[in-house]
Amino acid sequence: MPELINRRDLDFLLHEVLDVAALCAYPRFAHHDRETFDAVIEAAHTLAVEQFLPHAAKLDANEPTFDGERVHLIPEVKQALDAYIDAGFLSAAFDTEVGGMQLPYTVSSAALGIFNAANVGTAGYPFLTAAAANLLRAHGSDAQQARYMRPMLQGRFFGTMCLSEPQAGSSLGDIRTRAIPQPDGSYQLVGNKMWISGGEHDLSENIVHLVLARIDGAPAGTKGISLFIVSKFEVGADGAIGRRNGVRLVGLNHKMGYRGTVNTVLSFGESEVCRGELVGQPNHGLACMFHMMNEARIGVGFGATMLGYAGYQFALDYARNRPQGRPASAKDPNSPQVMIIEHTDVRRMLLQQKAYVEGGLALCLYCARLVDEMAVVADAAQRESLHLLLEILTPIAKAWPSEFCLEANKLAIQVLGGYGYTRDYPVERLYRDNRLNPIHEGTNGIQGLDLLGRKAMMKNGAALQLLLARIHDEIEATRGDETLDEYAQVLQQACDAAVRVTQTLGMTAAKGEVDLFLANASAYLEMLGHIVVAWLWLRQARQAQRGLQTAAEVDHDFYDGKLRACRYFFRYELPRAARAAELLMRLDDTCLSMPAAAF
């Protein structure tokens, strides 16, 4: 079985490209060092291989069931999660004062990514729980943190996020779940939620649902949404678990992939009183929830990357060991067959996967590094700049890997040929698991609307200007490098085109032509996404050039592979950005003007 991830690549990104150990100069991380970080990654890989990977196929084949009373999962899920919690991974990024390791988010994200590569179905439970706990850390009261957040970090309680409803989907302004104020300051919730991952199970003592609802009399639309804690079991002020609350499982959703993470339809207050606690201020629920959703969106991109990476690793191993056919130049039918990696088209598919998954990993780790920098810098202006940069990168970090690392999974199947289409090999399962990622936590179409409609235009384009400035710095750093100058020039041209496109679209919006402005938001997302990943490939290539100067013989192939993958991305992939820019500059209305009756 091949490795879940190329550890040399992960080390390269963490230490040579992102210099994560430099964070140890700040008081928050001063008790750590590179050895600590490497030990965490090694422990994560060992635990993932021993506890998560062995039951991944079994969990996929035996999805959760509901007998009318309880949800049943295979026992290996709880065994793996208990080991994960005992090892401290659930609370790894949280402060030591609440029982965490206080690791940089970059390192803890890399560790979680390894578990996603091994078994995303099982890894989904702690991912949601940590995100919910982080929301309560930011927006919950001291009492709420004591009653709910701390048991979550201990692994006693698990968490969910309850946004969508059967009639609303992603249109959160149309949710109908009611929150009725009670004399004691609590709320009674009444309504239904759909697509709730981890919504019912016996893996933990309790489940803490973070629920969006509308207080009676609240304004219409998103401005009238509040956030509530709804606990499966009521929790007393002393932390004791009490009676069952009125949140009930209506049924399970049966999915194409990601089958191990139970997905539910929940009812609140349908047949019994369902009590909820307000988090934060009334009518500010969406702002609170976005704290969790933005973290989840980066996490979705990370998960998509790691599923693509796992498929690439398997396809690469298969191509190196599967003999079939001969080179086109070989005329003797009795000559030995070659490994399929010797065939140019197989190399093309492997290069494409490598460019996608290693580029996606660089993107997600870069975003995680920004989260860490925001946590430690003292200067308010610098912190605001980091915030803006993360804001514009978040929709890209969610959507780009979800699109193109899924494509990597498709290519992995193709490398294996007919075998890849069977359940005898994991690549078809990895594809099915990854197919969810362009859909959940805001579809990729919504990410395009968010990127163009909000992030690129916010504060008169300040976030986009910061991003382009960082890209420009990288371009300037390659001046005089004959190998990389070709890529730097092409990247500069792509950035210039992106500026012209954004200005043209901005003027369209200013005229009040909002539908035309946003008509090709997905193309804008692809354009800027490819520019960002090209920038990060250039950064990797520059570091690889530097590494080659002093590298041991064993590292030469690794650095050479980085340079060749960068070449591939710039010559085969970045031209997509130019095509998208051309379409956007024309203000093309092909899709916008298509009448529904003409389909």
C-alpha positions as CSV (number, residue, x, y, z in Angstrom):
1,M,0.0,0.0,0.0
2,P,1.5,3.4,-1.0
3,E,1.9,6.2,1.6
4,L,-1.1,8.4,2.2
5,I,1.0,11.4,1.4
6,N,4.5,12.1,0.2
7,R,6.1,13.0,3.5
8,R,9.0,14.7,1.8
9,D,6.5,17.0,0.0
10,L,4.7,17.9,3.3
11,D,8.0,18.6,5.0
12,F,9.1,20.8,2.0
13,L,5.9,22.8,2.3
14,L,5.9,23.2,6.0
15,H,9.5,23.9,6.6
16,E,11.2,25.1,3.3
17,V,8.3,27.0,1.8
18,L,6.2,28.2,4.8
19,D,8.9,28.0,7.5
20,V,6.4,27.0,10.1
21,A,9.1,26.8,12.8
22,A,9.5,30.6,12.6
23,L,6.1,30.8,14.4
24,C,8.0,29.5,17.5
25,A,9.5,33.0,17.9
26,Y,6.1,34.2,19.1
27,P,5.1,33.6,22.7
28,R,2.0,31.6,21.8
29,F,4.1,28.9,20.1
30,A,7.4,29.4,22.0
31,H,7.1,26.0,23.8
32,H,7.2,24.2,20.4
33,D,10.0,23.6,17.9
34,R,10.4,21.8,14.6
35,E,11.0,18.5,16.3
36,T,7.6,18.8,18.1
37,F,5.9,19.5,14.8
38,D,7.6,16.6,13.0
39,A,6.6,14.3,15.9
40,V,3.0,15.4,15.6
41,I,2.9,14.7,11.9
42,E,4.6,11.3,12.4
43,A,2.1,10.4,15.2
44,A,-0.8,11.4,13.0
45,H,0.5,9.3,10.1
46,T,1.0,6.3,12.3
47,L,-2.4,6.5,13.9
48,A,-4.1,7.1,10.5
49,V,-2.5,4.0,9.0
50,E,-3.2,1.8,12.0
51,Q,-6.7,3.0,13.1
52,F,-8.4,4.8,10.3
53,L,-7.2,3.3,7.0
54,P,-8.0,-0.4,7.8
55,H,-11.7,0.1,8.1
56,A,-12.2,2.8,5.3
57,A,-13.5,0.3,2.7
58,K,-15.6,-1.6,5.3
59,L,-17.2,1.7,6.4
60,D,-18.0,2.6,2.8
61,A,-19.6,-0.8,2.2
62,N,-21.5,-0.7,5.5
63,E,-23.0,2.8,5.8
64,P,-24.8,3.9,9.0
65,T,-28.3,2.5,9.5
66,F,-31.3,3.6,11.6
67,D,-33.6,1.1,13.2
68,G,-36.1,3.7,14.4
69,E,-34.4,4.1,17.7
70,R,-30.6,4.2,17.2
71,V,-28.1,4.9,14.5
72,H,-25.7,2.0,14.1
73,L,-22.1,2.2,12.8
74,I,-19.4,-0.4,12.5
75,P,-17.4,-0.6,15.8
76,E,-14.1,0.4,14.3
77,V,-15.3,4.0,14.0
78,K,-15.5,4.5,17.7
79,Q,-12.3,2.6,18.3
80,A,-10.5,4.9,15.9
81,L,-12.1,8.1,17.3
82,D,-11.2,7.1,20.9
83,A,-7.6,6.6,19.8
84,Y,-7.7,10.0,18.0
85,I,-9.0,11.7,21.1
86,D,-6.6,10.0,23.5
87,A,-3.7,11.1,21.3
88,G,-4.9,14.8,21.7
89,F,-5.6,15.5,18.1
90,L,-9.2,16.8,18.7
91,S,-7.9,19.7,20.8
92,A,-4.5,20.1,19.2
93,A,-4.9,23.7,18.0
94,F,-6.6,24.9,21.2
95,D,-5.0,26.7,24.1
96,T,-3.3,24.6,26.8
97,E,-5.5,26.3,29.4
98,V,-8.5,24.4,27.9
99,G,-6.6,21.1,27.5
100,G,-5.2,21.7,24.0
101,M,-1.6,21.4,22.6
102,Q,-1.7,25.0,21.4
103,L,-0.2,23.9,18.1
104,P,-0.1,26.2,15.1
105,Y,-3.2,25.7,13.0
106,T,-0.9,25.0,10.1
107,V,0.5,21.9,11.8
108,S,-2.8,20.7,13.2
109,S,-4.4,21.1,9.8
110,A,-1.7,19.1,8.2
111,A,-2.2,16.3,10.8
112,L,-6.0,16.3,10.2
113,G,-5.4,16.1,6.5
114,I,-3.6,12.8,6.9
115,F,-6.6,11.4,8.6
116,N,-8.8,12.6,5.8
117,A,-6.6,10.8,3.3
118,A,-6.9,7.6,5.3
119,N,-10.7,7.6,6.0
120,V,-12.6,10.8,5.5
121,G,-15.9,9.2,6.7
122,T,-14.5,8.6,10.2
123,A,-12.4,11.8,10.3
124,G,-15.6,13.9,9.7
125,Y,-16.8,13.6,13.3
126,P,-13.8,15.3,15.0
127,F,-13.5,17.9,12.2
128,L,-17.0,19.1,12.8
129,T,-16.6,19.0,16.6
130,A,-13.4,21.1,16.6
131,A,-15.0,23.6,14.3
132,A,-18.1,23.9,16.6
133,A,-15.8,24.2,19.6
134,N,-13.9,27.0,17.9
135,L,-17.1,28.9,17.3
136,L,-18.0,28.6,20.9
137,R,-14.5,29.8,21.9
138,A,-15.0,32.9,19.8
139,H,-18.7,33.7,20.4
140,G,-20.0,31.6,23.4
141,S,-20.3,32.9,26.9
142,D,-18.1,31.7,29.7
143,A,-20.9,29.4,30.9
144,Q,-21.5,28.0,27.4
145,Q,-17.8,27.3,27.0
146,A,-17.6,25.5,30.3
147,R,-20.7,23.4,29.7
148,Y,-20.3,22.6,26.0
149,M,-16.9,23.6,24.6
150,R,-14.7,21.9,27.2
151,P,-16.5,18.6,27.0
152,M,-16.2,18.8,23.2
153,L,-12.5,19.3,23.4
154,Q,-12.3,16.3,25.8
155,G,-14.1,14.2,23.2
156,R,-17.1,13.6,25.5
157,F,-19.4,15.7,23.3
158,F,-19.4,15.9,19.5
159,G,-20.7,18.9,17.5
160,T,-22.6,19.7,14.4
161,M,-23.6,22.8,12.3
162,C,-27.3,23.0,11.4
163,L,-28.0,25.5,8.6
164,S,-29.9,24.0,5.7
165,E,-33.6,23.2,5.7
166,P,-35.5,21.0,3.2
167,Q,-37.1,24.0,1.5
168,A,-34.2,26.4,1.7
169,G,-30.9,24.6,0.9
170,S,-28.2,27.2,0.6
171,S,-30.6,30.1,0.7
172,L,-30.3,30.7,4.4
173,G,-32.4,33.9,4.3
174,D,-35.4,31.5,3.7
175,I,-35.0,29.3,6.7
176,R,-38.2,28.8,8.8
177,T,-37.0,27.3,12.0
178,R,-38.5,29.3,14.8
179,A,-37.0,30.3,18.2
180,I,-39.7,31.3,20.7
181,P,-38.4,33.3,23.7
182,Q,-39.1,31.7,27.1
183,P,-39.5,33.4,30.5
184,D,-36.3,31.9,31.8
185,G,-34.2,33.4,29.0
186,S,-34.0,30.3,26.9
187,Y,-35.7,29.6,23.6
188,Q,-38.0,26.9,22.3
189,L,-37.0,25.8,18.8
190,V,-39.5,24.5,16.3
191,G,-38.5,23.4,12.8
192,N,-36.5,21.0,10.6
193,K,-32.9,20.8,9.4
194,M,-31.5,18.9,6.4
195,W,-28.1,17.5,5.5
196,I,-26.8,17.5,9.0
197,S,-23.6,15.6,9.2
198,G,-23.0,13.8,12.5
199,G,-26.6,14.6,13.6
200,E,-27.3,11.4,15.5
201,H,-25.0,8.6,16.8
202,D,-23.8,6.9,19.9
203,L,-20.1,7.8,19.4
204,S,-20.2,10.4,22.2
205,E,-22.0,11.1,25.4
206,N,-23.8,14.1,23.9
207,I,-24.2,16.0,20.6
208,V,-24.1,19.8,20.6
209,H,-26.0,21.2,17.6
210,L,-25.3,24.8,16.5
211,V,-28.6,25.8,14.9
212,L,-29.6,28.8,12.9
213,A,-33.2,29.9,13.6
214,R,-35.3,33.0,13.5
215,I,-36.6,34.6,16.7
216,D,-40.3,35.4,16.5
217,G,-40.6,38.9,15.2
218,A,-37.1,39.1,13.7
219,P,-36.5,40.9,10.4
220,A,-36.9,38.9,7.2
221,G,-33.9,37.5,5.3
222,T,-30.4,36.9,6.7
223,K,-30.5,40.0,9.0
224,G,-33.1,38.2,11.2
225,I,-31.1,34.9,11.8
226,S,-29.8,34.0,15.3
227,L,-27.6,31.2,16.5
228,F,-28.5,28.7,19.2
229,I,-27.0,25.8,21.0
230,V,-29.4,22.8,21.0
231,S,-28.0,19.9,23.0
232,K,-29.1,16.4,22.4
233,F,-29.2,16.0,26.2
234,E,-29.7,19.0,28.5
235,V,-26.6,19.9,30.4
236,G,-26.8,21.4,33.9
237,A,-24.8,24.3,35.2
238,D,-22.6,21.7,37.0
239,G,-22.0,19.9,33.7
240,A,-24.2,17.0,34.6
241,I,-26.1,15.4,31.6
242,G,-29.8,15.5,32.1
243,R,-32.9,14.6,30.2
244,R,-33.2,14.1,26.5
245,N,-34.0,17.4,24.6
246,G,-36.6,17.6,21.9
247,V,-34.3,17.2,18.8
248,R,-35.1,14.0,17.0
249,L,-33.8,12.1,14.0
250,V,-36.3,11.9,11.2
251,G,-34.2,9.9,8.8
252,L,-30.8,9.3,7.2
253,N,-29.6,10.5,3.8
254,H,-28.0,7.8,1.7
255,K,-25.0,9.3,-0.1
256,M,-22.8,8.5,-3.1
257,G,-19.7,8.8,-1.0
258,Y,-18.6,10.1,2.4
259,R,-20.8,7.3,3.7
260,G,-19.2,6.8,7.0
261,T,-20.2,10.3,8.3
262,V,-23.9,9.8,9.2
263,N,-26.0,12.4,7.4
264,T,-29.4,13.3,8.9
265,V,-32.7,15.0,8.7
266,L,-33.5,16.4,12.2
267,S,-36.7,17.8,13.7
268,F,-36.7,20.3,16.5
269,G,-39.7,20.6,18.9
270,E,-42.0,18.5,16.8
271,S,-43.4,16.2,19.4
272,E,-41.7,17.5,22.6
273,V,-40.2,20.8,23.8
274,C,-36.8,21.6,22.3
275,R,-34.8,24.0,24.3
276,G,-32.0,26.2,22.9
277,E,-29.5,28.7,24.2
278,L,-28.8,31.9,22.3
279,V,-25.1,32.3,21.2
280,G,-24.0,35.9,20.9
281,Q,-26.6,38.6,20.1
282,P,-30.0,38.2,18.6
283,N,-30.1,38.5,14.8
284,H,-26.3,38.1,14.5
285,G,-26.3,34.4,14.1
286,L,-25.0,34.3,10.5
287,A,-22.0,36.3,11.4
288,C,-21.2,33.9,14.3
289,M,-21.8,30.9,12.1
290,F,-19.5,32.2,9.4
291,H,-16.7,31.9,11.9
292,M,-17.3,28.2,11.8
293,M,-18.2,28.1,8.1
294,N,-15.0,29.9,7.0
295,E,-12.9,27.4,9.0
296,A,-15.0,24.6,7.5
297,R,-14.5,25.9,4.0
298,I,-10.7,25.8,4.3
299,G,-11.1,22.4,5.9
300,V,-13.2,21.2,2.9
301,G,-10.5,22.4,0.5
302,F,-7.9,20.6,2.7
303,G,-10.0,17.4,2.7
304,A,-10.5,17.6,-1.1
305,T,-6.8,18.0,-1.5
306,M,-6.0,15.0,0.6
307,L,-8.5,12.8,-1.1
308,G,-7.0,13.8,-4.4
309,Y,-3.5,13.3,-3.0
310,A,-4.3,9.8,-1.7
311,G,-5.6,8.8,-5.2
312,Y,-2.5,10.3,-6.8
313,Q,-0.2,8.3,-4.5
314,F,-2.1,5.1,-5.4
315,A,-2.1,5.8,-9.1
316,L,1.6,6.6,-9.0
317,D,2.4,3.4,-7.2
318,Y,0.3,1.4,-9.6
319,A,1.9,3.0,-12.7
320,R,5.4,2.2,-11.4
321,N,4.6,-1.5,-10.9
322,R,2.1,-2.4,-13.6
323,P,3.8,-3.8,-16.8
324,Q,1.8,-3.3,-20.0
325,G,2.6,-2.5,-23.6
326,R,5.8,-1.2,-25.2
327,P,7.0,2.2,-26.4
328,A,5.7,3.2,-29.8
329,S,9.3,3.0,-31.1
330,A,9.6,-0.6,-30.0
331,K,9.0,-2.8,-33.1
332,D,9.8,-6.2,-31.6
333,P,6.6,-7.8,-30.1
334,N,8.8,-10.1,-28.1
335,S,10.6,-7.3,-26.3
336,P,9.7,-7.0,-22.6
337,Q,6.7,-4.9,-21.6
338,V,7.4,-1.7,-19.8
339,M,5.8,-0.3,-16.7
340,I,2.9,2.0,-17.7
341,I,4.6,5.0,-16.2
342,E,6.9,4.8,-19.3
343,H,3.9,5.7,-21.5
344,T,3.7,9.5,-22.2
345,D,0.0,9.8,-21.7
346,V,0.2,8.1,-18.3
347,R,2.9,10.5,-17.4
348,R,0.6,13.3,-18.5
349,M,-2.1,12.1,-16.2
350,L,0.3,11.7,-13.3
351,L,1.8,15.2,-13.9
352,Q,-1.7,16.7,-14.0
353,Q,-2.5,15.0,-10.7
354,K,0.8,16.1,-9.1
355,A,0.2,19.7,-10.2
356,Y,-3.3,19.7,-8.8
357,V,-2.7,18.0,-5.4
358,E,0.6,19.5,-4.5
359,G,-0.7,22.9,-5.6
360,G,-3.8,22.4,-3.6
361,L,-1.8,21.4,-0.6
362,A,0.3,24.5,-0.9
363,L,-2.8,26.7,-1.1
364,C,-4.5,25.2,2.0
365,L,-1.3,25.2,4.1
366,Y,-0.7,28.9,3.1
367,C,-4.2,29.8,4.3
368,A,-3.6,27.9,7.6
369,R,-0.4,29.9,8.0
370,L,-2.3,33.1,7.6
371,V,-4.6,32.0,10.5
372,D,-1.6,31.5,12.7
373,E,-0.1,34.8,11.8
374,M,-3.4,36.5,12.6
375,A,-3.2,34.9,16.1
376,V,0.2,36.2,16.9
377,V,0.8,39.6,15.3
378,A,0.3,42.6,17.6
379,D,0.0,45.3,15.0
380,A,-3.7,45.9,14.3
381,A,-3.1,47.2,10.7
382,Q,-1.0,44.1,9.9
383,R,-3.7,41.8,11.4
384,E,-6.4,43.5,9.3
385,S,-4.3,42.9,6.2
386,L,-3.9,39.3,7.0
387,H,-7.7,39.1,7.6
388,L,-8.4,40.6,4.2
389,L,-6.0,38.3,2.5
390,L,-7.6,35.3,4.2
391,E,-11.0,36.6,3.2
392,I,-10.3,36.6,-0.5
393,L,-8.4,33.3,-0.4
394,T,-11.1,31.4,1.5
395,P,-13.5,30.8,-1.4
396,I,-10.6,29.8,-3.6
397,A,-9.2,27.5,-0.9
398,K,-12.6,25.8,-0.7
399,A,-13.5,25.6,-4.4
400,W,-10.3,25.2,-6.3
401,P,-9.2,21.9,-4.6
402,S,-12.8,20.7,-4.6
403,E,-12.9,21.1,-8.4
404,F,-9.4,20.1,-9.5
405,C,-8.4,17.6,-6.8
406,L,-11.6,15.8,-7.7
407,E,-10.3,15.9,-11.3
408,A,-7.1,14.3,-9.9
409,N,-9.3,11.4,-8.5
410,K,-10.9,10.9,-11.9
411,L,-7.4,10.8,-13.5
412,A,-6.3,8.2,-10.9
413,I,-9.1,6.0,-12.0
414,Q,-8.1,6.4,-15.6
415,V,-4.4,5.5,-14.8
416,L,-5.7,2.2,-13.4
417,G,-8.0,1.6,-16.4
418,G,-10.6,-1.0,-15.8
419,Y,-9.2,-1.9,-12.4
420,G,-9.7,1.7,-11.3
421,Y,-13.4,1.3,-12.0
422,T,-13.8,-1.7,-9.6
423,R,-14.1,-1.8,-5.9
424,D,-11.0,-3.9,-5.7
425,Y,-9.0,-0.7,-5.6
426,P,-9.6,2.4,-3.5
427,V,-9.5,5.1,-6.2
428,E,-13.2,4.8,-7.1
429,R,-14.1,5.2,-3.4
430,L,-11.8,8.2,-3.1
431,Y,-13.5,9.8,-6.1
432,R,-17.0,9.2,-4.7
433,D,-15.9,10.7,-1.3
434,N,-14.4,13.7,-3.0
435,R,-17.5,14.4,-5.1
436,L,-19.2,15.9,-2.1
437,N,-16.7,18.7,-1.7
438,P,-17.8,20.9,-4.6
439,I,-21.3,20.8,-3.0
440,H,-21.2,21.2,0.8
441,E,-20.3,24.2,2.9
442,G,-21.5,26.4,0.1
443,T,-21.4,25.1,-3.5
444,N,-18.6,26.1,-5.7
445,G,-21.0,28.3,-7.6
446,I,-21.7,30.1,-4.3
447,Q,-18.0,30.5,-3.7
448,G,-17.7,32.2,-7.1
449,L,-20.4,34.6,-6.2
450,D,-18.8,35.3,-2.9
451,L,-15.4,35.8,-4.4
452,L,-16.5,38.2,-7.2
453,G,-19.6,39.8,-5.5
454,R,-18.1,40.4,-2.1
455,K,-14.4,39.6,-1.6
456,A,-12.8,41.1,-4.7
457,M,-14.9,44.3,-4.3
458,M,-14.7,44.7,-0.6
459,K,-13.2,47.9,0.7
460,N,-12.6,49.2,-2.8
461,G,-10.7,46.1,-3.8
462,A,-8.3,46.1,-0.8
463,A,-8.2,42.4,-0.4
464,L,-7.5,41.8,-4.1
465,Q,-4.8,44.4,-4.1
466,L,-3.1,42.7,-1.1
467,L,-3.2,39.4,-2.9
468,L,-1.8,40.8,-6.1
469,A,1.0,42.5,-4.1
470,R,2.1,39.2,-2.6
471,I,2.1,37.7,-6.1
472,H,4.1,40.6,-7.4
473,D,6.7,40.1,-4.6
474,E,7.2,36.5,-5.7
475,I,7.5,37.6,-9.3
476,E,10.2,40.1,-8.3
477,A,12.0,37.5,-6.3
478,T,12.6,35.4,-9.5
479,R,14.2,38.3,-11.4
480,G,17.5,37.1,-13.0
481,D,16.5,33.4,-12.7
482,E,16.6,32.1,-16.3
483,T,14.7,29.0,-15.5
484,L,11.8,30.8,-13.7
485,D,11.7,34.0,-15.7
486,E,9.4,32.5,-18.3
487,Y,6.8,31.6,-15.6
488,A,7.2,35.0,-13.9
489,Q,6.4,36.9,-17.1
490,V,3.3,34.7,-17.8
491,L,2.1,35.1,-14.3
492,Q,2.4,38.9,-14.4
493,Q,0.4,38.9,-17.6
494,A,-2.3,36.8,-16.0
495,C,-2.4,39.3,-13.0
496,D,-2.7,42.3,-15.3
497,A,-5.6,40.6,-17.1
498,A,-7.3,39.9,-13.8
499,V,-7.0,43.6,-12.8
500,R,-8.6,44.6,-16.2
501,V,-11.3,42.0,-15.8
502,T,-12.1,43.1,-12.2
503,Q,-12.3,46.8,-13.2
504,T,-14.6,46.0,-16.1
505,L,-16.9,43.9,-13.9
506,G,-16.8,46.6,-11.2
507,M,-18.0,49.2,-13.6
508,T,-20.8,46.9,-14.7
509,A,-21.9,46.5,-11.1
510,A,-21.7,50.3,-10.7
511,K,-24.2,50.7,-13.5
512,G,-26.7,48.5,-11.6
513,E,-26.3,45.6,-14.0
514,V,-25.9,43.2,-11.1
515,D,-27.0,40.0,-12.9
516,L,-24.6,40.6,-15.8
517,F,-21.8,41.5,-13.3
518,L,-22.2,38.1,-11.6
519,A,-23.2,36.0,-14.7
520,N,-19.8,34.4,-15.0
521,A,-18.7,34.4,-11.4
522,S,-17.6,30.7,-11.7
523,A,-15.2,31.7,-14.6
524,Y,-13.8,34.5,-12.4
525,L,-13.2,31.9,-9.6
526,E,-11.4,29.6,-12.0
527,M,-9.3,32.5,-13.4
528,L,-8.2,33.8,-10.0
529,G,-7.9,30.3,-8.6
530,H,-5.4,29.3,-11.3
531,I,-3.5,32.5,-10.8
532,V,-3.2,31.9,-7.1
533,V,-2.1,28.3,-7.5
534,A,0.4,29.3,-10.3
535,W,1.9,31.8,-7.8
536,L,2.3,29.1,-5.2
537,W,3.9,26.8,-7.8
538,L,6.3,29.6,-8.6
539,R,7.1,29.9,-5.0
540,Q,7.7,26.2,-4.7
541,A,9.9,26.2,-7.8
542,R,12.0,29.0,-6.4
543,Q,12.5,27.1,-3.2
544,A,13.3,24.0,-5.2
545,Q,16.0,25.9,-7.1
546,R,17.5,27.0,-3.9
547,G,17.3,23.5,-2.4
548,L,19.1,21.9,-5.4
549,Q,22.2,24.0,-4.7
550,T,22.9,22.1,-1.5
551,A,20.7,19.0,-1.8
552,A,22.0,15.6,-1.1
553,E,21.7,13.1,-3.9
554,V,18.6,11.6,-2.5
555,D,16.7,14.9,-2.8
556,H,17.7,15.7,-6.4
557,D,14.7,13.9,-7.9
558,F,12.3,15.5,-5.5
559,Y,13.4,19.0,-6.3
560,D,13.6,18.2,-10.0
561,G,10.0,16.9,-9.8
562,K,8.9,20.2,-8.3
563,L,10.4,22.2,-11.1
564,R,8.9,20.0,-13.7
565,A,5.4,20.1,-12.1
566,C,5.7,23.9,-12.1
567,R,6.6,23.8,-15.8
568,Y,3.5,21.7,-16.4
569,F,1.2,23.9,-14.5
570,F,2.3,27.1,-16.3
571,R,2.2,25.5,-19.7
572,Y,-0.9,23.3,-19.5
573,E,-3.0,24.8,-16.7
574,L,-2.4,28.6,-16.4
575,P,-3.7,29.2,-20.0
576,R,-7.2,28.5,-18.5
577,A,-6.9,31.8,-16.7
578,A,-6.4,33.7,-20.0
579,R,-9.4,32.0,-21.6
580,A,-11.6,32.8,-18.6
581,A,-10.3,36.4,-18.6
582,E,-11.2,36.8,-22.3
583,L,-14.8,35.5,-21.6
584,L,-15.2,37.8,-18.6
585,M,-13.9,40.9,-20.5
586,R,-16.6,40.4,-23.2
587,L,-19.3,40.5,-20.5
588,D,-20.6,37.3,-22.1
589,D,-24.3,36.8,-21.4
590,T,-24.6,33.3,-23.1
591,C,-25.8,31.7,-19.8
592,L,-27.6,34.7,-18.5
593,S,-29.7,35.2,-21.6
594,M,-30.6,31.6,-22.1
595,P,-34.4,31.3,-21.7
596,A,-35.6,28.5,-19.5
597,A,-38.0,27.4,-22.2
598,A,-35.1,26.9,-24.7
599,F,-33.6,24.0,-22.8
